[in-house]
Amino acid sequence: MSSRNILVRFFSAIWGGLNGLRKLLHLLLLLFIFMLFFGVMSGEAPHVLPRNAALVIQPVGALVEQLAGDPYERAIAELMGESQPQTLVQDIVDALDAAKDDDRIGAVHLELSALTSAGIDKLERVGQAIADFRTSGKPVIASADFYTQQGYFIAAHADEVYMNPEGIVFLQGYGTFRTFYKDAIDLLRIDWNVFRVGSHKSFAEPYTRMDMSPEDRESRVRLIEHLWGSYQARVVEARGLDAGAIDDYAQNLVAHTQAAGGDMAIVARDRGLVDELLSRTELRDVMIGHVGPDDEDDSTYSGVGMYEYLHQLSLRSVGQAEESNVAVIVAAGSILDGDQPPGTIGGDSTAALLKQALDDESVKAVVLRVDSNGGSAFASEVIAEEVRSLQAAGKPVVASMGSIAASGGYWISMDADRIYASPTTITGSIGIVGMFPTFQRSMAAVGIGTDGVGSTPWSGQLRPDREMNEQTRALFQAVIDDGYRDFITGVSRGRELDVDFVDEIGQGQVWSGEEALANGLVDELGDLDAAIAGAAELAGLDSYDEKLIEKQISPTEQLILDLLTMFVRVGIDPAVVASKPTLVETFGNRFEALLAEVAKFNDPMARYAYCFCEID
């Protein structure tokens, strides 16, 4: 061993010891501060919810099945005052469900200005929760400065719909658009080696074409027409409008606006989309009329925010352990190999959650809530193996599809004892694709070449600076073909369908939930609640509780969060004891935009069951 290596190891050991000591001292400091403020906090009375308050639901950002990111880092960000760009659809549903029978809640105020995106199935879940709440006889009031298409869907289910006089209701319909790179790739002299199975498998098309293929265009047109028709039907029914009112508003918005002197707010009111145009002050007066003024500020109304309300509910709950549970595991985001944070489906991390359900004696059945357009074929199969392990142990598994459960999202669902989808779920896309770019021509253009020798035909063949030979291309295609056979064979086994029929409805074709029901890819149309009830039925449970199984934070992380929460409650800025993570800026090259979509995937075999299913 060289003297240099000895010195490196010596100083590394010293630094390791010092770093460990630093962490210990930091923890001791936090514990000291915790004890210092414990007396203050222990005597603090909990906030009392006023009688006849309005439950204020103000979704921010996107409606999602699962919040993205590490739970600890996300909680720290919230305590530091950073905005929350996502809202759990389950939080809204739970708050409305509890408020329906809560005598302290006299009304619901939906403030929808900050809602930016949501799949139609999530909007339908919220709409149904509002409809259930309204059976209590309590009013639901919707308001916004500006209604997005998603926000208006929710508003349409309210008793009263108001908008700021300067606002608009913007209904753009549904569309699907991609950026195509083939000419840029040719200009940069990149060889984009693509291997796929499926005539409709369009994931790789941006790298091989400058426009949509006829097959992909046909599939997309069918899908967006179905989604737009579903949106219109549900809004018209909820709002009590004429059958063609929504399409007329969207298609003829220019003419309607010109007739109203350019005032889009008046158009929305006159076309029946909103009841009245109210300023924020006027809106507060309306809410005071429903629930009365706030005890401490009579210029506003008595209300409680959704998160505070849910927190109070959690404090009031007893939390008794149930003997029989239906576990709910959320699989949302792209499917990647290894351990991944929430908002992304990790082959190892999601499989670990399924294994946890397997080992939990109280869990009698599992609902896998899938909201994913797929990703790694290897990781998908790792998850599917755990699904089959649960079934082998006598615990039925039900797949509940959200907005998207396509390609790899369908792979992890296909073995379920029963599959539920909403009518508007985007599913199918049964196909496999692989991509491997090489840059030897780009490098040659600037005077860089590669040469060498190898012991086998495969030596140096996976270098991005060398041209891929025909033998390697043939091997890649054989691997992709095998992956597709595995996929359709798995669907055939799980769905009890003829493998030739699966191949016929496969080929990368995308289906709505209703179409998937017709061709046997799903068993029933229904939401998450229906799936949970179905899982309980399969397990023979007359009484049961729902148990969410998700990634947990460590005891140390929980201690720090509790401490920082205390700081917030006594008015101390948590930034004095917790620093925001350092943002590392990465300097990309000209190829970064082309490689970003592919680089996030990490399948060991470079096989991807992925669907470009995003609908705007």
Secondary structure as a PSIPRED ss2 file (coil, helix, strand):
# PSIPRED VFORMAT (PSIPRED V4.0)

   1 M C   1.000  0.000  0.000
   2 S C   1.000  0.000  0.000
   3 S H   0.000  1.000  0.000
   4 R H   0.000  1.000  0.000
   5 N H   0.000  1.000  0.000
   6 I H   0.000  1.000  0.000
   7 L H   0.000  1.000  0.000
   8 V H   0.000  1.000  0.000
   9 R H   0.000  1.000  0.000
  10 F H   0.000  1.000  0.000
  11 F H   0.000  1.000  0.000
  12 S H   0.000  1.000  0.000
  13 A H   0.000  1.000  0.000
  14 I H   0.000  1.000  0.000
  15 W H   0.000  1.000  0.000
  16 G H   0.000  1.000  0.000
  17 G H   0.000  1.000  0.000
  18 L H   0.000  1.000  0.000
  19 N H   0.000  1.000  0.000
  20 G H   0.000  1.000  0.000
  21 L H   0.000  1.000  0.000
  22 R H   0.000  1.000  0.000
  23 K H   0.000  1.000  0.000
  24 L H   0.000  1.000  0.000
  25 L H   0.000  1.000  0.000
  26 H H   0.000  1.000  0.000
  27 L H   0.000  1.000  0.000
  28 L H   0.000  1.000  0.000
  29 L H   0.000  1.000  0.000
  30 L H   0.000  1.000  0.000
  31 L H   0.000  1.000  0.000
  32 F H   0.000  1.000  0.000
  33 I H   0.000  1.000  0.000
  34 F H   0.000  1.000  0.000
  35 M H   0.000  1.000  0.000
  36 L H   0.000  1.000  0.000
  37 F H   0.000  1.000  0.000
  38 F H   0.000  1.000  0.000
  39 G H   0.000  1.000  0.000
  40 V H   0.000  1.000  0.000
  41 M H   0.000  1.000  0.000
  42 S H   0.000  1.000  0.000
  43 G C   1.000  0.000  0.000
  44 E C   1.000  0.000  0.000
  45 A C   1.000  0.000  0.000
  46 P C   1.000  0.000  0.000
  47 H C   1.000  0.000  0.000
  48 V C   1.000  0.000  0.000
  49 L C   1.000  0.000  0.000
  50 P C   1.000  0.000  0.000
  51 R C   1.000  0.000  0.000
  52 N C   1.000  0.000  0.000
  53 A E   0.000  0.000  1.000
  54 A E   0.000  0.000  1.000
  55 L E   0.000  0.000  1.000
  56 V E   0.000  0.000  1.000
  57 I E   0.000  0.000  1.000
  58 Q C   1.000  0.000  0.000
  59 P C   1.000  0.000  0.000
  60 V C   1.000  0.000  0.000
  61 G E   0.000  0.000  1.000
  62 A E   0.000  0.000  1.000
  63 L E   0.000  0.000  1.000
  64 V E   0.000  0.000  1.000
  65 E C   1.000  0.000  0.000
  66 Q C   1.000  0.000  0.000
  67 L C   1.000  0.000  0.000
  68 A C   1.000  0.000  0.000
  69 G C   1.000  0.000  0.000
  70 D C   1.000  0.000  0.000
  71 P H   0.000  1.000  0.000
  72 Y H   0.000  1.000  0.000
  73 E H   0.000  1.000  0.000
  74 R H   0.000  1.000  0.000
  75 A H   0.000  1.000  0.000
  76 I H   0.000  1.000  0.000
  77 A H   0.000  1.000  0.000
  78 E H   0.000  1.000  0.000
  79 L H   0.000  1.000  0.000
  80 M C   1.000  0.000  0.000
  81 G C   1.000  0.000  0.000
  82 E C   1.000  0.000  0.000
  83 S C   1.000  0.000  0.000
  84 Q C   1.000  0.000  0.000
  85 P C   1.000  0.000  0.000
  86 Q E   0.000  0.000  1.000
  87 T E   0.000  0.000  1.000
  88 L E   0.000  0.000  1.000
  89 V H   0.000  1.000  0.000
  90 Q H   0.000  1.000  0.000
  91 D H   0.000  1.000  0.000
  92 I H   0.000  1.000  0.000
  93 V H   0.000  1.000  0.000
  94 D H   0.000  1.000  0.000
  95 A H   0.000  1.000  0.000
  96 L H   0.000  1.000  0.000
  97 D H   0.000  1.000  0.000
  98 A H   0.000  1.000  0.000
  99 A H   0.000  1.000  0.000
 100 K H   0.000  1.000  0.000
 101 D C   1.000  0.000  0.000
 102 D C   1.000  0.000  0.000
 103 D C   1.000  0.000  0.000
 104 R C   1.000  0.000  0.000
 105 I E   0.000  0.000  1.000
 106 G E   0.000  0.000  1.000
 107 A E   0.000  0.000  1.000
 108 V E   0.000  0.000  1.000
 109 H E   0.000  0.000  1.000
 110 L E   0.000  0.000  1.000
 111 E E   0.000  0.000  1.000
 112 L C   1.000  0.000  0.000
 113 S C   1.000  0.000  0.000
 114 A C   1.000  0.000  0.000
 115 L E   0.000  0.000  1.000
 116 T E   0.000  0.000  1.000
 117 S E   0.000  0.000  1.000
 118 A C   1.000  0.000  0.000
 119 G C   1.000  0.000  0.000
 120 I H   0.000  1.000  0.000
 121 D H   0.000  1.000  0.000
 122 K H   0.000  1.000  0.000
 123 L H   0.000  1.000  0.000
 124 E H   0.000  1.000  0.000
 125 R H   0.000  1.000  0.000
 126 V H   0.000  1.000  0.000
 127 G H   0.000  1.000  0.000
 128 Q H   0.000  1.000  0.000
 129 A H   0.000  1.000  0.000
 130 I H   0.000  1.000  0.000
 131 A H   0.000  1.000  0.000
 132 D H   0.000  1.000  0.000
 133 F H   0.000  1.000  0.000
 134 R H   0.000  1.000  0.000
 135 T C   1.000  0.000  0.000
 136 S C   1.000  0.000  0.000
 137 G C   1.000  0.000  0.000
 138 K C   1.000  0.000  0.000
 139 P C   1.000  0.000  0.000
 140 V E   0.000  0.000  1.000
 141 I E   0.000  0.000  1.000
 142 A E   0.000  0.000  1.000
 143 S E   0.000  0.000  1.000
 144 A E   0.000  0.000  1.000
 145 D C   1.000  0.000  0.000
 146 F C   1.000  0.000  0.000
 147 Y E   0.000  0.000  1.000
 148 T C   1.000  0.000  0.000
 149 Q H   0.000  1.000  0.000
 150 Q H   0.000  1.000  0.000
 151 G H   0.000  1.000  0.000
 152 Y H   0.000  1.000  0.000
 153 F H   0.000  1.000  0.000
 154 I H   0.000  1.000  0.000
 155 A H   0.000  1.000  0.000
 156 A C   1.000  0.000  0.000
 157 H C   1.000  0.000  0.000
 158 A C   1.000  0.000  0.000
 159 D C   1.000  0.000  0.000
 160 E E   0.000  0.000  1.000
 161 V E   0.000  0.000  1.000
 162 Y E   0.000  0.000  1.000
 163 M E   0.000  0.000  1.000
 164 N C   1.000  0.000  0.000
 165 P C   1.000  0.000  0.000
 166 E C   1.000  0.000  0.000
 167 G C   1.000  0.000  0.000
 168 I C   1.000  0.000  0.000
 169 V E   0.000  0.000  1.000
 170 F C   1.000  0.000  0.000
 171 L C   1.000  0.000  0.000
 172 Q C   1.000  0.000  0.000
 173 G C   1.000  0.000  0.000
 174 Y C   1.000  0.000  0.000
 175 G C   1.000  0.000  0.000
 176 T C   1.000  0.000  0.000
 177 F C   1.000  0.000  0.000
 178 R C   1.000  0.000  0.000
 179 T C   1.000  0.000  0.000
 180 F C   1.000  0.000  0.000
 181 Y C   1.000  0.000  0.000
 182 K H   0.000  1.000  0.000
 183 D H   0.000  1.000  0.000
 184 A H   0.000  1.000  0.000
 185 I H   0.000  1.000  0.000
 186 D H   0.000  1.000  0.000
 187 L H   0.000  1.000  0.000
 188 L C   1.000  0.000  0.000
 189 R C   1.000  0.000  0.000
 190 I C   1.000  0.000  0.000
 191 D E   0.000  0.000  1.000
 192 W E   0.000  0.000  1.000
 193 N E   0.000  0.000  1.000
 194 V E   0.000  0.000  1.000
 195 F E   0.000  0.000  1.000
 196 R E   0.000  0.000  1.000
 197 V E   0.000  0.000  1.000
 198 G C   1.000  0.000  0.000
 199 S C   1.000  0.000  0.000
 200 H C   1.000  0.000  0.000
 201 K C   1.000  0.000  0.000
 202 S C   1.000  0.000  0.000
 203 F C   1.000  0.000  0.000
 204 A C   1.000  0.000  0.000
 205 E H   0.000  1.000  0.000
 206 P H   0.000  1.000  0.000
 207 Y H   0.000  1.000  0.000
 208 T C   1.000  0.000  0.000
 209 R C   1.000  0.000  0.000
 210 M C   1.000  0.000  0.000
 211 D C   1.000  0.000  0.000
 212 M C   1.000  0.000  0.000
 213 S C   1.000  0.000  0.000
 214 P H   0.000  1.000  0.000
 215 E H   0.000  1.000  0.000
 216 D H   0.000  1.000  0.000
 217 R H   0.000  1.000  0.000
 218 E H   0.000  1.000  0.000
 219 S H   0.000  1.000  0.000
 220 R H   0.000  1.000  0.000
 221 V H   0.000  1.000  0.000
 222 R H   0.000  1.000  0.000
 223 L H   0.000  1.000  0.000
 224 I H   0.000  1.000  0.000
 225 E H   0.000  1.000  0.000
 226 H H   0.000  1.000  0.000
 227 L H   0.000  1.000  0.000
 228 W H   0.000  1.000  0.000
 229 G H   0.000  1.000  0.000
 230 S H   0.000  1.000  0.000
 231 Y H   0.000  1.000  0.000
 232 Q H   0.000  1.000  0.000
 233 A H   0.000  1.000  0.000
 234 R H   0.000  1.000  0.000
 235 V H   0.000  1.000  0.000
 236 V H   0.000  1.000  0.000
 237 E H   0.000  1.000  0.000
 238 A H   0.000  1.000  0.000
 239 R H   0.000  1.000  0.000
 240 G C   1.000  0.000  0.000
 241 L C   1.000  0.000  0.000
 242 D C   1.000  0.000  0.000
 243 A C   1.000  0.000  0.000
 244 G C   1.000  0.000  0.000
 245 A H   0.000  1.000  0.000
 246 I H   0.000  1.000  0.000
 247 D H   0.000  1.000  0.000
 248 D H   0.000  1.000  0.000
 249 Y H   0.000  1.000  0.000
 250 A H   0.000  1.000  0.000
 251 Q H   0.000  1.000  0.000
 252 N C   1.000  0.000  0.000
 253 L H   0.000  1.000  0.000
 254 V H   0.000  1.000  0.000
 255 A H   0.000  1.000  0.000
 256 H H   0.000  1.000  0.000
 257 T H   0.000  1.000  0.000
 258 Q H   0.000  1.000  0.000
 259 A H   0.000  1.000  0.000
 260 A C   1.000  0.000  0.000
 261 G C   1.000  0.000  0.000
 262 G C   1.000  0.000  0.000
 263 D C   1.000  0.000  0.000
 264 M H   0.000  1.000  0.000
 265 A H   0.000  1.000  0.000
 266 I H   0.000  1.000  0.000
 267 V H   0.000  1.000  0.000
 268 A H   0.000  1.000  0.000
 269 R H   0.000  1.000  0.000
 270 D H   0.000  1.000  0.000
 271 R C   1.000  0.000  0.000
 272 G C   1.000  0.000  0.000
 273 L C   1.000  0.000  0.000
 274 V C   1.000  0.000  0.000
 275 D C   1.000  0.000  0.000
 276 E E   0.000  0.000  1.000
 277 L E   0.000  0.000  1.000
 278 L C   1.000  0.000  0.000
 279 S C   1.000  0.000  0.000
 280 R H   0.000  1.000  0.000
 281 T H   0.000  1.000  0.000
 282 E H   0.000  1.000  0.000
 283 L H   0.000  1.000  0.000
 284 R H   0.000  1.000  0.000
 285 D H   0.000  1.000  0.000
 286 V H   0.000  1.000  0.000
 287 M H   0.000  1.000  0.000
 288 I H   0.000  1.000  0.000
 289 G H   0.000  1.000  0.000
 290 H H   0.000  1.000  0.000
 291 V H   0.000  1.000  0.000
 292 G C   1.000  0.000  0.000
 293 P E   0.000  0.000  1.000
 294 D C   1.000  0.000  0.000
 295 D C   1.000  0.000  0.000
 296 E C   1.000  0.000  0.000
 297 D C   1.000  0.000  0.000
 298 D C   1.000  0.000  0.000
 299 S C   1.000  0.000  0.000
 300 T C   1.000  0.000  0.000
 301 Y E   0.000  0.000  1.000
 302 S C   1.000  0.000  0.000
 303 G E   0.000  0.000  1.000
 304 V E   0.000  0.000  1.000
 305 G E   0.000  0.000  1.000
 306 M H   0.000  1.000  0.000
 307 Y H   0.000  1.000  0.000
 308 E H   0.000  1.000  0.000
 309 Y H   0.000  1.000  0.000
 310 L H   0.000  1.000  0.000
 311 H H   0.000  1.000  0.000
 312 Q H   0.000  1.000  0.000
 313 L H   0.000  1.000  0.000
 314 S H   0.000  1.000  0.000
 315 L H   0.000  1.000  0.000
 316 R H   0.000  1.000  0.000
 317 S C   1.000  0.000  0.000
 318 V C   1.000  0.000  0.000
 319 G C   1.000  0.000  0.000
 320 Q C   1.000  0.000  0.000
 321 A C   1.000  0.000  0.000
 322 E C   1.000  0.000  0.000
 323 E C   1.000  0.000  0.000
 324 S C   1.000  0.000  0.000
 325 N E   0.000  0.000  1.000
 326 V E   0.000  0.000  1.000
 327 A E   0.000  0.000  1.000
 328 V E   0.000  0.000  1.000
 329 I E   0.000  0.000  1.000
 330 V E   0.000  0.000  1.000
 331 A E   0.000  0.000  1.000
 332 A E   0.000  0.000  1.000
 333 G C   1.000  0.000  0.000
 334 S C   1.000  0.000  0.000
 335 I E   0.000  0.000  1.000
 336 L E   0.000  0.000  1.000
 337 D C   1.000  0.000  0.000
 338 G C   1.000  0.000  0.000
 339 D C   1.000  0.000  0.000
 340 Q C   1.000  0.000  0.000
 341 P C   1.000  0.000  0.000
 342 P C   1.000  0.000  0.000
 343 G C   1.000  0.000  0.000
 344 T C   1.000  0.000  0.000
 345 I E   0.000  0.000  1.000
 346 G E   0.000  0.000  1.000
 347 G H   0.000  1.000  0.000
 348 D H   0.000  1.000  0.000
 349 S H   0.000  1.000  0.000
 350 T H   0.000  1.000  0.000
 351 A H   0.000  1.000  0.000
 352 A H   0.000  1.000  0.000
 353 L H   0.000  1.000  0.000
 354 L H   0.000  1.000  0.000
 355 K H   0.000  1.000  0.000
 356 Q H   0.000  1.000  0.000
 357 A H   0.000  1.000  0.000
 358 L H   0.000  1.000  0.000
 359 D H   0.000  1.000  0.000
 360 D C   1.000  0.000  0.000
 361 E C   1.000  0.000  0.000
 362 S C   1.000  0.000  0.000
 363 V E   0.000  0.000  1.000
 364 K E   0.000  0.000  1.000
 365 A E   0.000  0.000  1.000
 366 V E   0.000  0.000  1.000
 367 V E   0.000  0.000  1.000
 368 L E   0.000  0.000  1.000
 369 R E   0.000  0.000  1.000
 370 V E   0.000  0.000  1.000
 371 D E   0.000  0.000  1.000
 372 S E   0.000  0.000  1.000
 373 N C   1.000  0.000  0.000
 374 G E   0.000  0.000  1.000
 375 G E   0.000  0.000  1.000
 376 S E   0.000  0.000  1.000
 377 A H   0.000  1.000  0.000
 378 F H   0.000  1.000  0.000
 379 A H   0.000  1.000  0.000
 380 S H   0.000  1.000  0.000
 381 E H   0.000  1.000  0.000
 382 V H   0.000  1.000  0.000
 383 I H   0.000  1.000  0.000
 384 A H   0.000  1.000  0.000
 385 E H   0.000  1.000  0.000
 386 E H   0.000  1.000  0.000
 387 V H   0.000  1.000  0.000
 388 R H   0.000  1.000  0.000
 389 S H   0.000  1.000  0.000
 390 L H   0.000  1.000  0.000
 391 Q H   0.000  1.000  0.000
 392 A H   0.000  1.000  0.000
 393 A C   1.000  0.000  0.000
 394 G C   1.000  0.000  0.000
 395 K C   1.000  0.000  0.000
 396 P C   1.000  0.000  0.000
 397 V E   0.000  0.000  1.000
 398 V E   0.000  0.000  1.000
 399 A E   0.000  0.000  1.000
 400 S E   0.000  0.000  1.000
 401 M E   0.000  0.000  1.000
 402 G E   0.000  0.000  1.000
 403 S E   0.000  0.000  1.000
 404 I E   0.000  0.000  1.000
 405 A E   0.000  0.000  1.000
 406 A E   0.000  0.000  1.000
 407 S C   1.000  0.000  0.000
 408 G H   0.000  1.000  0.000
 409 G H   0.000  1.000  0.000
 410 Y H   0.000  1.000  0.000
 411 W H   0.000  1.000  0.000
 412 I C   1.000  0.000  0.000
 413 S C   1.000  0.000  0.000
 414 M C   1.000  0.000  0.000
 415 D C   1.000  0.000  0.000
 416 A C   1.000  0.000  0.000
 417 D C   1.000  0.000  0.000
 418 R E   0.000  0.000  1.000
 419 I E   0.000  0.000  1.000
 420 Y E   0.000  0.000  1.000
 421 A E   0.000  0.000  1.000
 422 S C   1.000  0.000  0.000
 423 P C   1.000  0.000  0.000
 424 T C   1.000  0.000  0.000
 425 T C   1.000  0.000  0.000
 426 I E   0.000  0.000  1.000
 427 T E   0.000  0.000  1.000
 428 G E   0.000  0.000  1.000
 429 S C   1.000  0.000  0.000
 430 I C   1.000  0.000  0.000
 431 G C   1.000  0.000  0.000
 432 I E   0.000  0.000  1.000
 433 V E   0.000  0.000  1.000
 434 G E   0.000  0.000  1.000
 435 M E   0.000  0.000  1.000
 436 F E   0.000  0.000  1.000
 437 P E   0.000  0.000  1.000
 438 T E   0.000  0.000  1.000
 439 F C   1.000  0.000  0.000
 440 Q H   0.000  1.000  0.000
 441 R H   0.000  1.000  0.000
 442 S H   0.000  1.000  0.000
 443 M H   0.000  1.000  0.000
 444 A H   0.000  1.000  0.000
 445 A H   0.000  1.000  0.000
 446 V C   1.000  0.000  0.000
 447 G C   1.000  0.000  0.000
 448 I C   1.000  0.000  0.000
 449 G C   1.000  0.000  0.000
 450 T C   1.000  0.000  0.000
 451 D C   1.000  0.000  0.000
 452 G C   1.000  0.000  0.000
 453 V C   1.000  0.000  0.000
 454 G C   1.000  0.000  0.000
 455 S C   1.000  0.000  0.000
 456 T C   1.000  0.000  0.000
 457 P C   1.000  0.000  0.000
 458 W C   1.000  0.000  0.000
 459 S C   1.000  0.000  0.000
 460 G C   1.000  0.000  0.000
 461 Q C   1.000  0.000  0.000
 462 L C   1.000  0.000  0.000
 463 R C   1.000  0.000  0.000
 464 P C   1.000  0.000  0.000
 465 D C   1.000  0.000  0.000
 466 R C   1.000  0.000  0.000
 467 E C   1.000  0.000  0.000
 468 M C   1.000  0.000  0.000
 469 N C   1.000  0.000  0.000
 470 E H   0.000  1.000  0.000
 471 Q H   0.000  1.000  0.000
 472 T H   0.000  1.000  0.000
 473 R H   0.000  1.000  0.000
 474 A H   0.000  1.000  0.000
 475 L H   0.000  1.000  0.000
 476 F H   0.000  1.000  0.000
 477 Q H   0.000  1.000  0.000
 478 A H   0.000  1.000  0.000
 479 V H   0.000  1.000  0.000
 480 I H   0.000  1.000  0.000
 481 D H   0.000  1.000  0.000
 482 D H   0.000  1.000  0.000
 483 G H   0.000  1.000  0.000
 484 Y H   0.000  1.000  0.000
 485 R H   0.000  1.000  0.000
 486 D H   0.000  1.000  0.000
 487 F H   0.000  1.000  0.000
 488 I H   0.000  1.000  0.000
 489 T H   0.000  1.000  0.000
 490 G H   0.000  1.000  0.000
 491 V H   0.000  1.000  0.000
 492 S H   0.000  1.000  0.000
 493 R H   0.000  1.000  0.000
 494 G H   0.000  1.000  0.000
 495 R H   0.000  1.000  0.000
 496 E C   1.000  0.000  0.000
 497 L C   1.000  0.000  0.000
 498 D C   1.000  0.000  0.000
 499 V H   0.000  1.000  0.000
 500 D H   0.000  1.000  0.000
 501 F H   0.000  1.000  0.000
 502 V H   0.000  1.000  0.000
 503 D H   0.000  1.000  0.000
 504 E H   0.000  1.000  0.000
 505 I H   0.000  1.000  0.000
 506 G C   1.000  0.000  0.000
 507 Q C   1.000  0.000  0.000
 508 G C   1.000  0.000  0.000
 509 Q C   1.000  0.000  0.000
 510 V E   0.000  0.000  1.000
 511 W E   0.000  0.000  1.000
 512 S E   0.000  0.000  1.000
 513 G H   0.000  1.000  0.000
 514 E H   0.000  1.000  0.000
 515 E H   0.000  1.000  0.000
 516 A H   0.000  1.000  0.000
 517 L H   0.000  1.000  0.000
 518 A H   0.000  1.000  0.000
 519 N C   1.000  0.000  0.000
 520 G C   1.000  0.000  0.000
 521 L C   1.000  0.000  0.000
 522 V C   1.000  0.000  0.000
 523 D C   1.000  0.000  0.000
 524 E E   0.000  0.000  1.000
 525 L E   0.000  0.000  1.000
 526 G C   1.000  0.000  0.000
 527 D C   1.000  0.000  0.000
 528 L H   0.000  1.000  0.000
 529 D H   0.000  1.000  0.000
 530 A H   0.000  1.000  0.000
 531 A H   0.000  1.000  0.000
 532 I H   0.000  1.000  0.000
 533 A H   0.000  1.000  0.000
 534 G H   0.000  1.000  0.000
 535 A H   0.000  1.000  0.000
 536 A H   0.000  1.000  0.000
 537 E H   0.000  1.000  0.000
 538 L H   0.000  1.000  0.000
 539 A C   1.000  0.000  0.000
 540 G C   1.000  0.000  0.000
 541 L C   1.000  0.000  0.000
 542 D C   1.000  0.000  0.000
 543 S C   1.000  0.000  0.000
 544 Y C   1.000  0.000  0.000
 545 D E   0.000  0.000  1.000
 546 E E   0.000  0.000  1.000
 547 K E   0.000  0.000  1.000
 548 L E   0.000  0.000  1.000
 549 I C   1.000  0.000  0.000
 550 E C   1.000  0.000  0.000
 551 K C   1.000  0.000  0.000
 552 Q C   1.000  0.000  0.000
 553 I C   1.000  0.000  0.000
 554 S C   1.000  0.000  0.000
 555 P H   0.000  1.000  0.000
 556 T H   0.000  1.000  0.000
 557 E H   0.000  1.000  0.000
 558 Q H   0.000  1.000  0.000
 559 L H   0.000  1.000  0.000
 560 I H   0.000  1.000  0.000
 561 L H   0.000  1.000  0.000
 562 D H   0.000  1.000  0.000
 563 L H   0.000  1.000  0.000
 564 L H   0.000  1.000  0.000
 565 T H   0.000  1.000  0.000
 566 M H   0.000  1.000  0.000
 567 F H   0.000  1.000  0.000
 568 V H   0.000  1.000  0.000
 569 R H   0.000  1.000  0.000
 570 V C   1.000  0.000  0.000
 571 G C   1.000  0.000  0.000
 572 I C   1.000  0.000  0.000
 573 D C   1.000  0.000  0.000
 574 P H   0.000  1.000  0.000
 575 A H   0.000  1.000  0.000
 576 V H   0.000  1.000  0.000
 577 V C   1.000  0.000  0.000
 578 A C   1.000  0.000  0.000
 579 S C   1.000  0.000  0.000
 580 K C   1.000  0.000  0.000
 581 P C   1.000  0.000  0.000
 582 T C   1.000  0.000  0.000
 583 L C   1.000  0.000  0.000
 584 V C   1.000  0.000  0.000
 585 E C   1.000  0.000  0.000
 586 T C   1.000  0.000  0.000
 587 F C   1.000  0.000  0.000
 588 G C   1.000  0.000  0.000
 589 N C   1.000  0.000  0.000
 590 R C   1.000  0.000  0.000
 591 F C   1.000  0.000  0.000
 592 E H   0.000  1.000  0.000
 593 A H   0.000  1.000  0.000
 594 L H   0.000  1.000  0.000
 595 L H   0.000  1.000  0.000
 596 A H   0.000  1.000  0.000
 597 E H   0.000  1.000  0.000
 598 V H   0.000  1.000  0.000
 599 A H   0.000  1.000  0.000
 600 K C   1.000  0.000  0.000
 601 F C   1.000  0.000  0.000
 602 N C   1.000  0.000  0.000
 603 D C   1.000  0.000  0.000
 604 P C   1.000  0.000  0.000
 605 M C   1.000  0.000  0.000
 606 A C   1.000  0.000  0.000
 607 R C   1.000  0.000  0.000
 608 Y E   0.000  0.000  1.000
 609 A E   0.000  0.000  1.000
 610 Y E   0.000  0.000  1.000
 611 C C   1.000  0.000  0.000
 612 F C   1.000  0.000  0.000
 613 C C   1.000  0.000  0.000
 614 E C   1.000  0.000  0.000
 615 I C   1.000  0.000  0.000
 616 D C   1.000  0.000  0.000
